[in-house]
Amino acid sequence: QVDLVESGGGSVQAGGSLTLSCAASGYPYAFDDYCLGWFRQAPGREREEVARFNDGDGSEYVADSVKGRFTISLDDAKKTLDLQMNSLKSEDTAMYYCAASRNPPYVSGDYCTNLRQDEFNYWGQGTQVTVSS
């Protein structure tokens, strides 16, 4: 069982920046060969994917709605998944969740690319981001 803990949320004015972090509780632990993602859910809306990172091959994906503004990264120790959010807009207001799932052995990068939200094994409790205009 992996417990994920998000941090870094808060309130910011439009145009501002925040960095969200996600770490696995317990020690020692690292996201070695994991499929990792950031998702968000605004009130009254479905949860949507924001960004995804595959430690298996280093590939990443960023949703069109945040492309050029958000960056997903995994630190060198593979212990913290960050989401750098710049030029924040009011429509970025949501609860942000990180998710993780271990890549099975001997799978291609397509496994992580095609992983559905409901197939991620581990989820954090979320951190609130509020952007005021």
C-alpha positions in Angstrom: 0.0 0.0 0.0 1.3 3.4 -1.0 0.0 6.5 0.6 0.4 9.7 -1.5 0.5 13.1 0.1 0.1 16.3 -1.9 1.2 19.7 -0.7 1.6 23.1 -2.1 -1.9 24.2 -2.8 -3.3 27.5 -1.8 -4.9 30.7 -3.0 -3.3 32.9 -5.6 -4.3 35.7 -7.9 -4.7 35.1 -11.6 -1.3 35.2 -13.3 0.4 33.8 -10.2 2.3 30.6 -9.7 2.2 27.6 -7.4 4.1 24.4 -7.2 2.4 21.2 -6.1 4.3 18.3 -4.7 3.4 14.7 -4.2 5.4 12.3 -2.1 4.8 8.7 -1.1 4.6 8.3 2.7 6.9 5.9 4.4 10.7 5.5 4.0 12.5 4.5 2.0 10.3 4.7 -1.1 10.7 6.0 -4.6 8.6 6.2 -7.7 11.0 3.9 -9.6 9.3 2.8 -12.9 6.0 4.3 -12.0 3.3 5.8 -14.1 2.5 9.1 -12.3 -0.2 11.7 -12.9 -1.8 14.9 -11.7 -5.5 15.2 -12.0 -8.0 17.9 -10.9 -11.6 18.2 -10.1 -13.6 21.5 -10.0 -16.9 21.7 -8.2 -19.7 20.2 -10.4 -17.2 18.9 -13.0 -15.7 15.5 -13.7 -12.1 14.8 -12.7 -9.7 15.5 -15.5 -6.1 14.8 -16.2 -3.7 17.6 -16.1 -0.3 15.9 -16.7 1.3 12.5 -16.7 4.9 11.3 -16.3 6.2 7.8 -17.0 9.4 7.1 -15.1 9.7 3.9 -17.2 10.8 5.9 -20.2 10.8 9.5 -19.1 8.0 10.5 -21.3 5.4 13.1 -20.2 2.1 14.4 -21.2 0.5 17.7 -20.5 -3.2 18.5 -21.2 -3.8 21.1 -23.9 -5.6 23.3 -21.4 -2.5 23.8 -19.4 0.2 23.3 -22.0 2.9 26.0 -21.8 1.9 26.9 -18.3 2.2 23.7 -16.3 5.2 21.5 -16.0 5.4 18.0 -14.5 8.6 16.6 -13.1 10.1 13.9 -10.9 13.1 14.8 -8.8 16.3 12.9 -9.2 15.7 10.8 -6.2 12.4 9.8 -7.6 10.7 10.6 -4.4 8.7 13.8 -5.2 6.5 14.5 -8.2 6.0 18.2 -8.8 3.6 20.2 -10.8 4.8 23.7 -11.5 1.9 25.9 -12.4 2.5 29.3 -13.9 0.2 32.0 -15.3 -2.7 30.6 -13.3 -6.2 31.3 -14.4 -9.5 31.3 -12.5 -10.5 28.1 -14.5 -7.5 26.3 -12.9 -9.4 26.4 -9.5 -9.9 22.8 -8.4 -8.8 20.1 -6.0 -5.6 18.6 -7.4 -4.8 15.0 -6.9 -1.7 13.0 -7.7 -1.9 9.3 -8.7 0.6 6.5 -9.1 0.7 3.1 -10.5 3.6 0.8 -10.8 4.5 -0.2 -14.4 4.3 -4.0 -14.8 7.6 -5.6 -15.9 8.4 -5.8 -19.6 5.8 -3.4 -20.8 6.2 -0.6 -23.3 5.6 3.1 -22.7 2.2 2.7 -24.2 1.1 1.0 -20.9 1.4 4.3 -19.0 0.1 6.4 -21.9 -3.1 4.3 -22.1 -3.7 3.9 -18.4 -7.2 5.1 -17.5 -7.8 7.2 -14.4 -9.6 4.3 -12.7 -6.7 2.1 -13.3 -4.2 4.1 -11.2 -3.6 2.1 -8.0 -2.8 4.9 -5.6 -4.3 8.3 -5.0 -3.6 11.2 -2.7 -6.2 13.1 -0.7 -5.9 16.2 -2.8 -4.7 19.8 -2.3 -6.9 22.7 -3.1 -5.9 25.4 -5.6 -7.9 28.6 -5.7 -7.2 31.2 -8.3 -8.9 34.6 -8.0 -9.4 36.9 -10.9 
